[in-house]
C-alpha cells in the first residue's frame, strides 16, 4: 500500500509557496555547500567563504559588550550575585530584572507584553529620544522586530468593503516585509525610493503607488525603513514631515522600521514619533508603530531575539492583538534582559552626533562598568564609520558602479551596470542578471552578498547588498576582491 | 479636525476578533486587579492571590536546575569558563554549544532550524525514547511549542477543492489550538474525549467528528494531546494504535502535542513516533509532527521559550515552511542552550517508570554535577506525584465533584455539578456557569483557576482546571479552601 502524502503542493496553504527571503536564499545555500566542499578539501580560488549576506555583527567578529553579558549571566544564575567577580552596577541591573520576574526566575513566563521593568525603561528611552512622554503600556516586547512586524501586519489581513487589503512598502525593501505580506495573503503596494536623490521617499511616487493600488485594494499602512535597509540612507526631517502628512490624509498606519537608529554614520536620525509630536495636532495623535531592536545598534545581540514596538492603536485593535499574542505566552525572558541593558535612557543631549553616542544605554559615567563599556562602544562606532567610508569610496570608483553615501545602517547597496551579454547569459540560465553576478562573485572569491533582486529595484537596474561589518583586514580584502572580480567579469562579458 | 482611526472593529483582520485564550483571559485580568487592590490595602477574605491558572512551575516556587543555569551563565559570559566556581561537565556542555555558535557567540543568529548540536542531541533523545533512529534534519527548534504548533497549523490555511480546511481537535483542549486556528481562519472540528473512560480517545467519536466536518470541510490534521491538557490522562498503547490507523486511513497529519511526556505520574508514556514505528509499514512511513518543550517536564524553563518539533514532511511542504520560518531568522539562542541541557539522551532503560527517571537528561552518573542534579530531579518528581494524589483524593470526595486519576501533566480537571439556581444566576450575569463558579472562588479565596468552558466540555457539564504545582503548604491550603468554598456555594444556591 503506497502512502499518499497528507500535504502536497496542491493542498498546502498556497500563501506559503509565495514566500521568498533572499537574505537566507539560494545564494546562501550555495555558500554553505561551498563551505562543505572546502571542508572536504576541494580546491577553490579562496580559502574560506566570507558571509556578507546578513547583518550579524557577532558572527563577523564584533565582541559582545561585557556589561550585557555579565547581566545575562547573573539573571541566569542568581547565585553569582554573591561573587566578587561582578561589578556592583551589573548586579543592580540584574536585581532590577529579577525583581520583576515572577518568583525571581527568568524561567517563569513574563506578561505577554513583556516584563514591566523593561517596558518602563523602553518608554524612558523613547521619551529621552523624542522629547515627549511615552507610555510603558504602548511598548510591546517581541522575539525580534520580525515577530512584531508580523503581528502588526496581521492586523490588515482580509478585506475591507470587498477589497483586499494592501500595504505600501518601499522598493528596495528588506524582504521581511514582502515575505510576511505573502505569508499573510496581503497585497504589497510597492513604491520606489529615489536612488538619484539619495534614496529619499518621493511624495509623488507615494501618490502614484497609492493611486495604483487603490483601484483594486484597500490601502491600509505605509512601511518606512529609516535608516534604510538595504539602502543605507537616513531620511531628512522635511521628508519625514511630508510622509506623515501623506499617511494622515489617507488614514494609513505608519510602520516605521527604525531598527538601525543607533547605527548612524553621518546624518542625524529623526524618529517618526518625534516628528509627529513636533508637527502638533492632528498629527501628534496619529496611530503609529515604530520598531526598536537589540539585534542591531551597538549591542547587536541578534541571537537574543529581543525587540520592542511602540504601538499606539485604538482600543479594540489593541485588545484583539493582545489576545493573539497571549497565545504565544511571552517573548524569551533572557532576551528581555538584554533589551533592558540596551534601552536605558540618557537624557543629556547636545549635537546630533553626541546625542547618538550618549543616549544609548548603560552604564552611566561614574558607574564601575562605565570605562570598559565606553571603550567597547567607541571601538564599535569607529570601525562602522571607517568601513562605510571605505565601501563608498570603492563602490563609487569602479567602472559601472554607483553608490550613494552610506548615512546609516550596516550595509552598502551599490548599483552595478551589467553588460548586455551578461544579462542575456543570466536569462538563459534562468537567473536574474544580478543573481548571476552575485553567484559568480561567490564562486570566484568566496564572498556571499545578496542580489538586489532579492530586495526589489527599478526594472533594468542591478544592485547587490553587502554588510560592512567585517574586521578591517577582511573588509579590505573583500573590497579588493570585489574590484578584481568586477574587472574580470566585465572582461568576460564585453560586448 | 477629528482623527479617524486607521484600524477599526470593521476593518481589522476579522480572524483576530475570534481569538480567545482562557488561560490568560478575564479571570486572570480580575486576579491581577485584585492583586492591585490588595497592594492598596483593600480588605479581602485572603491575604494574596494564588495563581493556579497556568503551568508555570518556576513562578510557583520550583527552583531552577543548577546545571542548566550554570550552562546558561557560561554561554552568556564565556569569560567565566576560566572560573573555578563551575564544574567541568558544565563547562564541557557550554563549550559544545559555543563551538556551534557562529564565532562562538550566542549573540549571532543560528540557522533557522536551530543550532546543529542541539538538533543532533534532540535526535539522540528521540532515538533513545523510541528505539528507532531520528534525523537531526527533522528536528525544528522554535520559540516554545506554541510557535511550532502555529507553524504546522499554518500549512492548512486555505481551501482544498473549494472546501475550507479543518483540523480535528480534542475537547477539552488546550486553547492554543482553538485560538491559533481562529487566528489562521482554519475550521476547528471538535471531538470529545471520553470522560467516563478516563478521557480516552474514542474511535467512534473520531469518526463522528470527521464525518460531520467533512460535509463542508477538507479535514487535514488530527491533534492529540498526550499527556492530556487540561485532562491529565496518558493514552494507552492500544488507544494510540487505533488513532494512528484512523489518521492513516484519512490522510490526516497527526499533531502529537506530547509536551508533558516527562510529567508522568502513574502510567507509561508511549510516543506516537514509537507506536507508528512498531506498527511497521505503512504506518512507520507516515508524516508526523510531535512536540517537545523545555517549558514543561522537569526543567520547566518556560521563560526560555525553547521547544522542538520532530516534523516529517514531504519535500515541497518542508521547503515552503523553511522559507517562512527563515523570515523570523531563528529561535532565541540562549533558549536553544537550555534545550540542549534538557534533551541529552540516556539509552539505559528497564521498566517504564525507571525509563522516565533515567532518560531525562544530564548530567550523567559519575559527572561532577550529577549528585546535585539527581537530588533536584528527585525532589521535583516526588512533589508532583504527591500533589496529584492529594488533588485526586479531594476532588473525588466533594459532593458533586468527580475527577479522573491524574496520570500525567501538571493539572487537575475535576467535573463539578452546579445547582440549577447557580446556572440561572450565571446566565443572567452573562457568564457561563463554570465562569461564575471560578470567579466566585477567586473573590472568596484568592485562588485563580480556569473555567472548563475555556477548554471546551460536553454541553451541560462543568469543570475547572487547576495547576498542581504549588508548594506543599500552599497546595494543602488551596485544597481546603476549594472544599470550604464549594460547600458554601452549594449552600447559597441550594434549589
Boltz contact constraints between the chains, C-beta under 6 A:
constraints:
  - contact:
      token1: [A, 1]
      token2: [B, 282]
      max_distance: 6.0
  - contact:
      token1: [A, 3]
      token2: [B, 282]
      max_distance: 6.0
  - contact:
      token1: [A, 3]
      token2: [B, 285]
      max_distance: 6.0
  - contact:
      token1: [A, 4]
      token2: [B, 251]
      max_distance: 6.0
  - contact:
      token1: [A, 5]
      token2: [B, 314]
      max_distance: 6.0
  - contact:
      token1: [A, 6]
      token2: [B, 251]
      max_distance: 6.0
  - contact:
      token1: [A, 6]
      token2: [B, 253]
      max_distance: 6.0
  - contact:
      token1: [A, 6]
      token2: [B, 287]
      max_distance: 6.0
  - contact:
      token1: [A, 7]
      token2: [B, 155]
      max_distance: 6.0
  - contact:
      token1: [A, 7]
      token2: [B, 314]
      max_distance: 6.0
  - contact:
      token1: [A, 7]
      token2: [B, 317]
      max_distance: 6.0
  - contact:
      token1: [A, 9]
      token2: [B, 316]
      max_distance: 6.0
  - contact:
      token1: [A, 11]
      token2: [B, 160]
      max_distance: 6.0
  - contact:
      token1: [A, 12]
      token2: [B, 155]
      max_distance: 6.0
  - contact:
      token1: [A, 12]
      token2: [B, 317]
      max_distance: 6.0
  - contact:
      token1: [A, 13]
      token2: [B, 154]
      max_distance: 6.0
  - contact:
      token1: [A, 13]
      token2: [B, 155]
      max_distance: 6.0
  - contact:
      token1: [A, 13]
      token2: [B, 157]
      max_distance: 6.0
  - contact:
      token1: [A, 13]
      token2: [B, 158]
      max_distance: 6.0
  - contact:
      token1: [A, 14]
      token2: [B, 158]
      max_distance: 6.0
  - contact:
      token1: [A, 16]
      token2: [B, 320]
      max_distance: 6.0
  - contact:
      token1: [A, 16]
      token2: [B, 324]
      max_distance: 6.0
  - contact:
      token1: [A, 17]
      token2: [B, 320]
      max_distance: 6.0
  - contact:
      token1: [A, 19]
      token2: [B, 323]
      max_distance: 6.0
  - contact:
      token1: [A, 19]
      token2: [B, 324]
      max_distance: 6.0
  - contact:
      token1: [A, 21]
      token2: [B, 323]
      max_distance: 6.0
  - contact:
      token1: [A, 21]
      token2: [B, 326]
      max_distance: 6.0
  - contact:
      token1: [A, 21]
      token2: [B, 327]
      max_distance: 6.0
  - contact:
      token1: [A, 24]
      token2: [B, 326]
      max_distance: 6.0
  - contact:
      token1: [A, 56]
      token2: [B, 108]
      max_distance: 6.0
  - contact:
      token1: [A, 56]
      token2: [B, 109]
      max_distance: 6.0
  - contact:
      token1: [A, 58]
      token2: [B, 103]
      max_distance: 6.0
  - contact:
      token1: [A, 58]
      token2: [B, 105]
      max_distance: 6.0
  - contact:
      token1: [A, 58]
      token2: [B, 107]
      max_distance: 6.0
  - contact:
      token1: [A, 58]
      token2: [B, 108]
      max_distance: 6.0
  - contact:
      token1: [A, 59]
      token2: [B, 102]
      max_distance: 6.0
  - contact:
      token1: [A, 59]
      token2: [B, 103]
      max_distance: 6.0
  - contact:
      token1: [A, 59]
      token2: [B, 108]
      max_distance: 6.0
  - contact:
      token1: [A, 64]
      token2: [B, 105]
      max_distance: 6.0
  - contact:
      token1: [A, 64]
      token2: [B, 107]
      max_distance: 6.0
  - contact:
      token1: [A, 69]
      token2: [B, 76]
      max_distance: 6.0
  - contact:
      token1: [A, 69]
      token2: [B, 77]
      max_distance: 6.0
  - contact:
      token1: [A, 70]
      token2: [B, 77]
      max_distance: 6.0
  - contact:
      token1: [A, 72]
      token2: [B, 76]
      max_distance: 6.0
  - contact:
      token1: [A, 73]
      token2: [B, 73]
      max_distance: 6.0
  - contact:
      token1: [A, 73]
      token2: [B, 76]
      max_distance: 6.0
  - contact:
      token1: [A, 73]
      token2: [B, 77]
      max_distance: 6.0
  - contact:
      token1: [A, 76]
      token2: [B, 69]
      max_distance: 6.0
  - contact:
      token1: [A, 76]
      token2: [B, 72]
      max_distance: 6.0
  - contact:
      token1: [A, 76]
      token2: [B, 73]
      max_distance: 6.0
  - contact:
      token1: [A, 77]
      token2: [B, 69]
      max_distance: 6.0
  - contact:
      token1: [A, 77]
      token2: [B, 70]
      max_distance: 6.0
  - contact:
      token1: [A, 77]
      token2: [B, 73]
      max_distance: 6.0
  - contact:
      token1: [A, 102]
      token2: [B, 59]
      max_distance: 6.0
  - contact:
      token1: [A, 103]
      token2: [B, 58]
      max_distance: 6.0
  - contact:
      token1: [A, 103]
      token2: [B, 59]
      max_distance: 6.0
  - contact:
      token1: [A, 105]
      token2: [B, 58]
      max_distance: 6.0
  - contact:
      token1: [A, 105]
      token2: [B, 64]
      max_distance: 6.0
  - contact:
      token1: [A, 106]
      token2: [B, 303]
      max_distance: 6.0
  - contact:
      token1: [A, 107]
      token2: [B, 58]
      max_distance: 6.0
  - contact:
      token1: [A, 107]
      token2: [B, 64]
      max_distance: 6.0
  - contact:
      token1: [A, 107]
      token2: [B, 301]
      max_distance: 6.0
  - contact:
      token1: [A, 107]
      token2: [B, 303]
      max_distance: 6.0
  - contact:
      token1: [A, 108]
      token2: [B, 56]
      max_distance: 6.0
  - contact:
      token1: [A, 108]
      token2: [B, 58]
      max_distance: 6.0
  - contact:
      token1: [A, 108]
      token2: [B, 59]
      max_distance: 6.0
  - contact:
      token1: [A, 108]
      token2: [B, 303]
      max_distance: 6.0
  - contact:
      token1: [A, 109]
      token2: [B, 56]
      max_distance: 6.0
  - contact:
      token1: [A, 109]
      token2: [B, 302]
      max_distance: 6.0
  - contact:
      token1: [A, 143]
      token2: [B, 143]
      max_distance: 6.0
  - contact:
      token1: [A, 146]
      token2: [B, 328]
      max_distance: 6.0
  - contact:
      token1: [A, 154]
      token2: [B, 13]
      max_distance: 6.0
  - contact:
      token1: [A, 155]
      token2: [B, 7]
      max_distance: 6.0
  - contact:
      token1: [A, 155]
      token2: [B, 12]
      max_distance: 6.0
  - contact:
      token1: [A, 155]
      token2: [B, 13]
      max_distance: 6.0
  - contact:
      token1: [A, 157]
      token2: [B, 13]
      max_distance: 6.0
  - contact:
      token1: [A, 158]
      token2: [B, 13]
      max_distance: 6.0
  - contact:
      token1: [A, 158]
      token2: [B, 14]
      max_distance: 6.0
  - contact:
      token1: [A, 160]
      token2: [B, 11]
      max_distance: 6.0
  - contact:
      token1: [A, 176]
      token2: [B, 327]
      max_distance: 6.0
  - contact:
      token1: [A, 179]
      token2: [B, 327]
      max_distance: 6.0
  - contact:
      token1: [A, 180]
      token2: [B, 327]
      max_distance: 6.0
  - contact:
      token1: [A, 183]
      token2: [B, 324]
      max_distance: 6.0
  - contact:
      token1: [A, 251]
      token2: [B, 4]
      max_distance: 6.0
  - contact:
      token1: [A, 251]
      token2: [B, 6]
      max_distance: 6.0
  - contact:
      token1: [A, 253]
      token2: [B, 6]
      max_distance: 6.0
  - contact:
      token1: [A, 282]
      token2: [B, 1]
      max_distance: 6.0
  - contact:
      token1: [A, 282]
      token2: [B, 3]
      max_distance: 6.0
  - contact:
      token1: [A, 285]
      token2: [B, 3]
      max_distance: 6.0
  - contact:
      token1: [A, 287]
      token2: [B, 6]
      max_distance: 6.0
  - contact:
      token1: [A, 301]
      token2: [B, 107]
      max_distance: 6.0
  - contact:
      token1: [A, 302]
      token2: [B, 109]
      max_distance: 6.0
  - contact:
      token1: [A, 303]
      token2: [B, 106]
      max_distance: 6.0
  - contact:
      token1: [A, 303]
      token2: [B, 107]
      max_distance: 6.0
  - contact:
      token1: [A, 303]
      token2: [B, 108]
      max_distance: 6.0
  - contact:
      token1: [A, 303]
      token2: [B, 333]
      max_distance: 6.0
  - contact:
      token1: [A, 305]
      token2: [B, 332]
      max_distance: 6.0
  - contact:
      token1: [A, 314]
      token2: [B, 5]
      max_distance: 6.0
  - contact:
      token1: [A, 314]
      token2: [B, 7]
      max_distance: 6.0
  - contact:
      token1: [A, 316]
      token2: [B, 9]
      max_distance: 6.0
  - contact:
      token1: [A, 317]
      token2: [B, 7]
      max_distance: 6.0
  - contact:
      token1: [A, 317]
      token2: [B, 12]
      max_distance: 6.0
  - contact:
      token1: [A, 320]
      token2: [B, 16]
      max_distance: 6.0
  - contact:
      token1: [A, 320]
      token2: [B, 17]
      max_distance: 6.0
  - contact:
      token1: [A, 323]
      token2: [B, 19]
      max_distance: 6.0
  - contact:
      token1: [A, 323]
      token2: [B, 21]
      max_distance: 6.0
  - contact:
      token1: [A, 324]
      token2: [B, 16]
      max_distance: 6.0
  - contact:
      token1: [A, 324]
      token2: [B, 19]
      max_distance: 6.0
  - contact:
      token1: [A, 324]
      token2: [B, 183]
      max_distance: 6.0
  - contact:
      token1: [A, 326]
      token2: [B, 21]
      max_distance: 6.0
  - contact:
      token1: [A, 326]
      token2: [B, 24]
      max_distance: 6.0
  - contact:
      token1: [A, 327]
      token2: [B, 21]
      max_distance: 6.0
  - contact:
      token1: [A, 327]
      token2: [B, 176]
      max_distance: 6.0
  - contact:
      token1: [A, 327]
      token2: [B, 179]
      max_distance: 6.0
  - contact:
      token1: [A, 327]
      token2: [B, 180]
      max_distance: 6.0
  - contact:
      token1: [A, 328]
      token2: [B, 146]
      max_distance: 6.0
  - contact:
      token1: [A, 332]
      token2: [B, 305]
      max_distance: 6.0
  - contact:
      token1: [A, 332]
      token2: [B, 332]
      max_distance: 6.0
  - contact:
      token1: [A, 332]
      token2: [B, 335]
      max_distance: 6.0
  - contact:
      token1: [A, 333]
      token2: [B, 303]
      max_distance: 6.0
  - contact:
      token1: [A, 334]
      token2: [B, 334]
      max_distance: 6.0
  - contact:
      token1: [A, 335]
      token2: [B, 332]
      max_distance: 6.0
